[in-house]
Amino acid sequence: MGITLWLLLHLLVPYSEHLSHILSSEEVETLPKDKREFKWEAPAIGMPNCIWKETRPNFLHNAQSDSTYGIKPRLLEHWIQLYEKAGGEDFGSSTRRRFFSICNSYMDILHSNKKPFYNGDRREDSSHTNAYLMHSLNHIFRARDLVKKNESKISKLSDGETPDDRFRDRGFTSPKVLILLPLRSVAFRVVNRLIQLTPEAHRGTVEHHGRFNDEFGCEEEPDEKDDDGKPSKPRDWEPLFGERNNDDTFVLGIKYTRKSIRLYNDFITSDMIIDSPLGLQLALGKEKDKKRLRKEDNKKVVLDYLSSIEVFGMDHADVMYMQNWKHVQTVLTKLNVQSSGHHNTDVNRVRLMYLDGHARFYRQSIILSSYLTPDINALFNEHCLNYKGKIKLECEHKGVLHEVLHNVCQFMKKIDADSMQQAEHARFEYFAKKIFPRIKDSVQVLPSFKG
């Protein structure tokens, strides 16, 4: 095969095209500042009040023209079978396929309007989960195929000939995908779906699946009810916290062998790591204790298995926002920090982006949330520096002011207070004694009374 044809085929695969790119000196200088503007727009199908905003021209048209959608054929065939078995029709126009195309662009993604399963939208939630999990599987399998091909080529080299830059196909450590989840109950759903999405030829056995079900599965607890027999918790609380394991401390390594999936694999040699922010925070604390015992306090504490992450997924960011957001920020600062050891890795096979300290500019980040907050937006702007660009969902909410009755009048009332410190107390006292009794006793909605 001629070199021109080989390059053409090489560039047709998003995985290869993304990781083979060599950053220019200008990109290395400007990417940390990240002043890219969201100049282009694309329709968000199924979300009439939202649009996708991008830092690069629209890519969705080209993605849809590919009949395989960039997925390995065996993965795609299995995925379509699962979709049709569940009663789905027209896979090409489905939500999961469209979101997969966005993921497969290797751009950083911020989806802030995902309908979560705990609000009753299990189908839409599972569609997005399927998409980023299939993208993760596709990334892992393509990376493994590349390593096998290069090992075959290296074995045919003549004696004394050393591998050159063509055979750089790995990072300092094995983990390539990191998925951050808030609770064990959510991890239980995600890991089981990951197993289902794996073709049967690659999951002949699932090692330690029973242990996983025991530690992450459902907990049999009686439902708490009030005296009148109604649930004591809100409707969205039960599926998220009440029905399953609500522990928020876990780190799980997953490795794909030739015909099996190995859960609870050691982190350094895993393909994927699924964890919670608190789980990684505690792991950092253990590393600090180890270095303190070795009297190496002056060295930066790193988790080596996070050094070579190429796809970072963060699902249910809105739930993590209600936990300790500082832990999430800490995780992002520890990603793609150069490994403190070699871990039996052949340096001649390590990609130049890791050796040059540029791995964070290649890492794809996928953040999913049911709503947007300033902190989530800041995290996306400050820590997601992918050279491929960014795409985020922008939604317009009309609010309810237009629904206010026109005959409602607004009155301003001056309230006396002894000092600025007593102003809030005086305002509350006036409301409790003057305003609220009128509202409570009235049969009309906000009647026109004069204060």
C-alpha positions as CSV (number, residue, x, y, z in Angstrom):
1,M,0.0,0.0,0.0
2,G,1.4,3.4,-1.0
3,I,2.2,5.9,1.8
4,T,-0.4,8.4,0.4
5,L,-3.2,5.8,0.5
6,W,-2.1,4.7,3.9
7,L,-2.3,8.3,5.2
8,L,-5.7,8.8,3.6
9,L,-7.1,5.7,5.3
10,H,-5.4,6.7,8.5
11,L,-7.1,10.1,8.5
12,L,-10.5,8.6,7.9
13,V,-10.5,7.2,11.5
14,P,-11.2,10.0,14.1
15,Y,-9.2,8.1,16.7
16,S,-6.0,8.0,14.6
17,E,-6.5,11.5,13.2
18,H,-6.9,13.0,16.7
19,L,-3.9,11.4,18.4
20,S,-1.5,11.7,15.4
21,H,-1.8,15.5,15.2
22,I,1.4,17.3,16.1
23,L,0.8,20.6,18.0
24,S,2.3,23.7,16.5
25,S,4.3,26.1,18.7
26,E,1.5,28.6,18.3
27,E,-1.1,26.1,19.6
28,V,1.1,25.2,22.6
29,E,1.4,28.9,23.4
30,T,-2.3,29.8,23.0
31,L,-4.2,26.7,24.2
32,P,-3.5,27.3,27.9
33,K,-5.1,30.8,27.6
34,D,-8.1,29.3,25.7
35,K,-9.6,32.4,24.1
36,R,-11.5,30.5,21.5
37,E,-14.9,31.9,20.6
38,F,-18.1,29.9,20.0
39,K,-18.6,31.2,16.5
40,W,-20.6,28.4,14.9
41,E,-24.0,27.0,15.7
42,A,-25.8,23.7,14.9
43,P,-29.4,22.7,15.7
44,A,-30.0,20.6,18.7
45,I,-32.5,18.0,17.4
46,G,-35.2,17.2,19.9
47,M,-34.5,20.3,22.0
48,P,-36.3,23.2,20.4
49,N,-35.1,25.8,22.9
50,C,-31.4,24.8,22.6
51,I,-28.6,25.0,20.1
52,W,-25.1,23.5,19.9
53,K,-22.4,26.2,19.9
54,E,-19.0,25.3,18.6
55,T,-15.5,26.8,18.3
56,R,-15.0,25.2,14.9
57,P,-17.2,24.9,11.8
58,N,-20.1,22.4,11.9
59,F,-18.9,18.8,11.6
60,L,-22.2,17.0,12.1
61,H,-22.9,16.8,8.4
62,N,-19.7,14.9,7.6
63,A,-20.2,12.6,10.6
64,Q,-23.7,11.6,9.4
65,S,-22.5,10.8,5.9
66,D,-20.3,8.0,7.3
67,S,-22.4,4.8,7.2
68,T,-20.3,3.3,10.1
69,Y,-20.4,6.5,12.2
70,G,-16.7,5.9,13.0
71,I,-17.5,2.8,15.1
72,K,-15.7,-0.5,14.7
73,P,-18.0,-2.8,12.7
74,R,-18.4,-5.4,15.4
75,L,-19.3,-2.8,18.0
76,L,-21.8,-1.1,15.6
77,E,-23.5,-4.4,14.7
78,H,-23.9,-5.3,18.4
79,W,-25.1,-1.9,19.3
80,I,-27.8,-1.9,16.6
81,Q,-28.9,-5.3,17.7
82,L,-29.4,-4.1,21.2
83,Y,-31.3,-1.1,20.0
84,E,-33.7,-3.0,17.8
85,K,-34.2,-5.7,20.5
86,A,-35.3,-2.9,22.9
87,G,-37.9,-1.8,20.3
88,G,-36.0,1.0,18.7
89,E,-36.4,2.0,15.1
90,D,-34.3,4.0,12.6
91,F,-31.0,3.8,14.5
92,G,-29.5,6.5,12.2
93,S,-31.7,9.2,13.5
94,S,-31.8,8.2,17.1
95,T,-30.6,10.4,20.0
96,R,-27.8,8.0,21.0
97,R,-26.4,7.8,17.4
98,R,-26.5,11.6,17.1
99,F,-24.7,12.1,20.4
100,F,-22.2,9.5,19.6
101,S,-21.2,11.5,16.5
102,I,-20.6,14.5,18.7
103,C,-18.5,12.4,21.0
104,N,-16.6,10.9,18.1
105,S,-15.5,14.3,17.0
106,Y,-13.1,14.3,20.0
107,M,-14.1,17.8,20.9
108,D,-14.7,18.8,24.5
109,I,-18.5,18.6,25.2
110,L,-20.7,20.3,27.7
111,H,-24.3,19.0,27.6
112,S,-26.3,20.9,30.3
113,N,-29.8,19.9,29.4
114,K,-29.8,16.1,29.9
115,K,-33.0,14.7,31.3
116,P,-31.9,12.5,34.2
117,F,-33.3,9.0,35.0
118,Y,-34.3,10.1,38.5
119,N,-36.8,12.6,37.0
120,G,-38.4,9.8,35.1
121,D,-36.6,10.3,31.8
122,R,-34.8,6.9,31.8
123,R,-34.9,6.5,28.0
124,E,-33.2,9.8,27.1
125,D,-30.7,9.4,30.0
126,S,-29.8,5.9,28.8
127,S,-29.4,7.1,25.2
128,H,-26.7,9.6,26.2
129,T,-25.1,7.0,28.5
130,N,-25.0,4.5,25.6
131,A,-23.4,7.0,23.4
132,Y,-20.5,8.0,25.6
133,L,-19.9,4.4,26.7
134,M,-19.8,3.2,23.1
135,H,-17.4,6.0,22.3
136,S,-15.2,4.9,25.2
137,L,-15.3,1.3,24.1
138,N,-14.5,2.3,20.5
139,H,-11.5,4.3,21.7
140,I,-10.2,1.4,23.9
141,F,-10.6,-1.2,21.1
142,R,-9.0,1.0,18.5
143,A,-6.0,1.6,20.8
144,R,-5.6,-2.1,21.4
145,D,-5.8,-2.9,17.7
146,L,-3.1,-0.3,17.0
147,V,-0.8,-1.8,19.6
148,K,-1.3,-5.3,18.2
149,K,-0.5,-4.1,14.6
150,N,2.6,-2.3,15.8
151,E,3.8,-5.3,17.8
152,S,3.4,-7.5,14.7
153,K,5.4,-5.0,12.6
154,I,8.1,-4.7,15.2
155,S,8.6,-8.4,15.4
156,K,9.4,-8.3,11.7
157,L,12.2,-5.7,12.0
158,S,15.7,-6.8,11.2
159,D,18.2,-7.4,14.0
160,G,19.6,-4.2,15.4
161,E,16.8,-2.1,14.0
162,T,15.0,-0.1,16.7
163,P,11.4,1.1,16.5
164,D,11.0,4.7,15.4
165,D,8.3,7.3,16.0
166,R,5.8,5.3,13.8
167,F,5.3,2.8,16.6
168,R,4.5,5.3,19.4
169,D,1.1,4.0,20.4
170,R,0.7,4.3,24.2
171,G,1.0,6.5,27.3
172,F,2.9,6.1,30.5
173,T,0.2,3.8,32.0
174,S,-2.6,1.8,30.5
175,P,-5.8,3.6,31.6
176,K,-7.2,5.6,28.7
177,V,-10.8,6.4,29.9
178,L,-11.9,7.9,33.2
179,I,-15.6,8.2,34.0
180,L,-16.5,10.2,37.0
181,L,-19.9,9.3,38.7
182,P,-21.5,10.6,41.9
183,L,-22.8,7.4,43.6
184,R,-22.4,3.7,43.5
185,S,-26.0,3.4,42.4
186,V,-25.2,5.3,39.2
187,A,-21.9,3.3,38.7
188,F,-24.0,0.1,39.0
189,R,-26.2,1.2,36.1
190,V,-23.2,2.4,34.0
191,V,-21.0,-0.6,34.5
192,N,-23.8,-3.1,33.7
193,R,-24.7,-1.1,30.6
194,L,-21.0,-1.1,29.6
195,I,-21.0,-4.9,29.9
196,Q,-24.2,-5.2,27.7
197,L,-22.7,-2.9,25.1
198,T,-19.6,-5.2,24.8
199,P,-20.0,-7.8,22.0
200,E,-20.3,-11.3,23.3
201,A,-17.0,-12.3,21.7
202,H,-15.2,-9.9,24.1
203,R,-17.2,-10.8,27.3
204,G,-17.1,-14.5,27.5
205,T,-16.6,-14.1,31.2
206,V,-17.0,-11.1,33.5
207,E,-14.6,-11.6,36.3
208,H,-15.7,-10.6,39.8
209,H,-19.2,-9.7,38.6
210,G,-20.8,-11.2,41.7
211,R,-18.6,-9.1,44.0
212,F,-19.5,-6.0,42.0
213,N,-23.2,-6.7,42.3
214,D,-22.8,-7.2,46.1
215,E,-20.9,-4.0,46.6
216,F,-22.6,-1.7,44.1
217,G,-26.1,-3.2,43.7
218,C,-29.4,-2.6,45.3
219,E,-29.9,-2.4,49.0
220,E,-33.1,-3.9,50.3
221,E,-34.5,-1.1,52.5
222,P,-38.1,-0.5,53.5
223,D,-39.7,2.7,52.0
224,E,-40.2,5.4,54.5
225,K,-43.7,6.7,54.5
226,D,-45.7,9.4,56.4
227,D,-48.6,8.6,58.6
228,D,-51.0,9.1,55.7
229,G,-49.1,6.4,53.7
230,K,-47.4,8.8,51.2
231,P,-43.6,8.6,50.6
232,S,-41.7,10.9,53.0
233,K,-39.2,11.9,50.3
234,P,-39.6,13.7,47.0
235,R,-40.2,11.7,43.8
236,D,-36.8,12.3,42.4
237,W,-35.0,11.3,45.7
238,E,-36.2,7.7,45.7
239,P,-34.6,6.5,42.4
240,L,-31.4,8.4,43.1
241,F,-30.8,7.7,46.8
242,G,-33.6,5.5,48.1
243,E,-33.7,2.5,45.8
244,R,-30.0,1.7,45.4
245,N,-26.6,2.0,47.0
246,N,-26.0,5.7,47.8
247,D,-22.4,5.4,48.9
248,D,-20.2,8.1,47.2
249,T,-16.7,6.5,47.8
250,F,-15.4,4.1,45.1
251,V,-12.7,3.6,42.5
252,L,-13.1,0.7,40.1
253,G,-10.6,-0.5,37.5
254,I,-11.8,-2.4,34.4
255,K,-9.6,-4.2,31.9
256,Y,-10.6,-5.9,28.6
257,T,-8.7,-9.0,27.8
258,R,-9.1,-11.0,24.6
259,K,-12.3,-12.7,25.6
260,S,-13.2,-11.4,29.0
261,I,-13.9,-8.3,31.1
262,R,-12.0,-8.0,34.4
263,L,-13.6,-5.9,37.1
264,Y,-11.5,-4.8,40.1
265,N,-8.4,-4.8,38.0
266,D,-5.3,-3.0,39.3
267,F,-5.4,0.6,38.2
268,I,-2.1,0.9,36.4
269,T,-2.9,-1.9,33.9
270,S,-6.7,-1.1,33.5
271,D,-8.2,0.2,30.3
272,M,-10.9,2.2,32.1
273,I,-11.4,3.6,35.6
274,I,-14.8,4.4,37.0
275,D,-14.8,6.4,40.2
276,S,-16.3,9.1,42.4
277,P,-14.7,12.5,43.2
278,L,-14.4,11.5,46.9
279,G,-12.9,8.1,45.9
280,L,-10.1,9.8,44.1
281,Q,-9.7,12.4,46.8
282,L,-9.1,9.6,49.3
283,A,-6.7,7.9,47.0
284,L,-4.7,11.1,46.8
285,G,-4.6,11.2,50.6
286,K,-3.2,7.6,50.7
287,E,-0.5,8.6,48.2
288,K,0.5,11.6,50.4
289,D,0.8,9.2,53.4
290,K,3.1,6.9,51.4
291,K,5.4,9.7,50.3
292,R,5.5,11.0,53.9
293,L,6.7,7.6,55.1
294,R,9.4,7.7,52.4
295,K,10.3,11.2,53.5
296,E,9.6,12.6,50.1
297,D,7.2,15.4,51.1
298,N,8.8,17.8,48.6
299,K,7.6,15.8,45.6
300,K,4.3,16.5,43.9
301,V,1.7,13.9,44.7
302,V,0.3,12.3,41.6
303,L,-1.9,9.3,40.8
304,D,0.1,7.7,38.0
305,Y,-2.9,5.9,36.5
306,L,-4.4,9.3,35.6
307,S,-1.4,10.4,33.6
308,S,-2.5,9.0,30.3
309,I,-6.2,9.6,30.3
310,E,-7.4,10.4,26.7
311,V,-11.2,10.4,27.3
312,F,-12.7,11.9,30.4
313,G,-16.4,11.5,31.1
314,M,-18.3,13.2,33.9
315,D,-22.0,12.2,34.1
316,H,-24.6,13.7,36.4
317,A,-22.4,16.7,37.2
318,D,-25.5,18.3,38.8
319,V,-25.5,15.7,41.5
320,M,-21.7,16.1,42.1
321,Y,-22.4,19.8,42.4
322,M,-24.5,19.0,45.5
323,Q,-21.7,17.0,47.0
324,N,-18.3,18.6,47.4
325,W,-17.4,20.5,44.2
326,K,-13.8,21.0,45.4
327,H,-13.2,17.2,44.9
328,V,-14.2,17.5,41.3
329,Q,-11.8,20.4,40.7
330,T,-9.0,18.4,42.3
331,V,-9.6,15.5,39.9
332,L,-9.3,17.8,36.9
333,T,-6.0,19.2,38.2
334,K,-4.5,15.7,38.6
335,L,-5.4,14.5,35.1
336,N,-2.5,14.1,32.6
337,V,0.2,15.0,35.1
338,Q,3.4,13.3,34.0
339,S,3.9,9.9,35.7
340,S,6.3,9.6,38.6
341,G,7.6,6.2,37.4
342,H,8.0,4.2,34.2
343,H,5.8,1.2,35.3
344,N,7.7,-1.1,32.9
345,T,6.6,1.0,30.0
346,D,8.8,1.0,26.8
347,V,9.6,4.7,26.5
348,N,10.2,4.2,22.8
349,R,6.5,3.4,22.4
350,V,5.2,6.3,24.5
351,R,3.5,9.0,22.4
352,L,5.4,12.3,22.1
353,M,2.5,14.3,23.5
354,Y,3.1,12.6,26.9
355,L,6.9,13.0,26.7
356,D,6.4,16.7,25.8
357,G,3.9,17.3,28.6
358,H,1.1,18.2,26.2
359,A,-1.3,15.3,27.0
360,R,-4.0,17.7,28.5
361,F,-4.4,19.3,25.0
362,Y,-5.4,16.0,23.5
363,R,-7.7,14.8,26.3
364,Q,-11.4,14.9,25.4
365,S,-13.7,15.9,28.2
366,I,-17.4,15.1,28.1
367,I,-19.5,16.8,30.9
368,L,-23.2,15.9,31.2
369,S,-25.6,17.7,33.6
370,S,-29.3,18.4,33.8
371,Y,-28.6,22.1,34.3
372,L,-25.8,24.6,34.1
373,T,-24.2,26.4,37.0
374,P,-21.4,29.0,37.0
375,D,-19.0,26.5,38.6
376,I,-19.7,23.8,35.9
377,N,-19.2,26.3,33.2
378,A,-16.0,27.6,34.8
379,L,-14.7,24.0,35.0
380,F,-15.4,23.5,31.3
381,N,-13.6,26.8,30.4
382,E,-10.6,26.4,32.6
383,H,-9.7,22.7,32.5
384,C,-11.0,21.5,29.1
385,L,-8.2,22.6,26.6
386,N,-8.6,20.1,23.8
387,Y,-6.9,21.4,20.6
388,K,-9.9,20.0,18.6
389,G,-12.1,22.6,20.1
390,K,-15.3,22.7,22.2
391,I,-19.0,22.3,21.7
392,K,-21.6,23.2,24.3
393,L,-25.3,23.2,24.5
394,E,-26.9,26.7,25.0
395,C,-30.5,26.8,26.1
396,E,-32.9,29.7,26.2
397,H,-35.4,29.6,29.1
398,K,-38.2,32.1,28.7
399,G,-39.1,32.1,32.4
400,V,-42.5,32.9,33.8
401,L,-42.7,36.7,34.0
402,H,-44.8,36.7,30.8
403,E,-47.4,34.7,32.6
404,V,-47.9,37.2,35.4
405,L,-51.4,38.7,35.4
406,H,-51.5,42.3,34.0
407,N,-53.7,43.6,36.8
408,V,-51.2,42.8,39.5
409,C,-49.6,45.9,40.9
410,Q,-46.2,46.2,42.5
411,F,-45.8,48.3,45.6
412,M,-42.7,49.7,47.2
413,K,-42.8,50.1,51.0
414,K,-40.3,51.9,53.1
415,I,-39.4,50.0,56.3
416,D,-37.7,51.7,59.3
417,A,-34.7,50.0,60.8
418,D,-32.5,51.1,63.7
419,S,-29.3,50.2,61.8
420,M,-28.0,48.5,58.7
421,Q,-27.4,45.4,60.7
422,Q,-31.1,45.2,61.7
423,A,-32.4,45.9,58.2
424,E,-32.9,42.3,57.2
425,H,-34.6,41.4,60.5
426,A,-36.9,44.4,60.1
427,R,-37.8,43.4,56.6
428,F,-38.7,39.9,57.7
429,E,-40.7,41.2,60.6
430,Y,-42.7,43.5,58.3
431,F,-43.4,40.6,55.9
432,A,-44.4,38.2,58.7
433,K,-46.7,40.7,60.5
434,K,-48.1,42.8,57.6
435,I,-47.9,41.1,54.3
436,F,-48.2,37.4,54.9
437,P,-51.4,37.5,56.9
438,R,-53.1,39.3,54.0
439,I,-51.9,36.7,51.5
440,K,-52.9,33.9,53.8
441,D,-56.4,35.2,54.5
442,S,-57.2,36.2,50.9
443,V,-59.1,34.0,48.5
444,Q,-57.6,35.8,45.5
445,V,-54.1,35.5,44.0
446,L,-52.0,38.4,45.2
447,P,-54.9,40.9,45.6
448,S,-54.3,44.6,44.9
449,F,-53.9,45.9,48.5
450,K,-52.2,49.1,49.5
451,G,-49.4,48.9,52.0
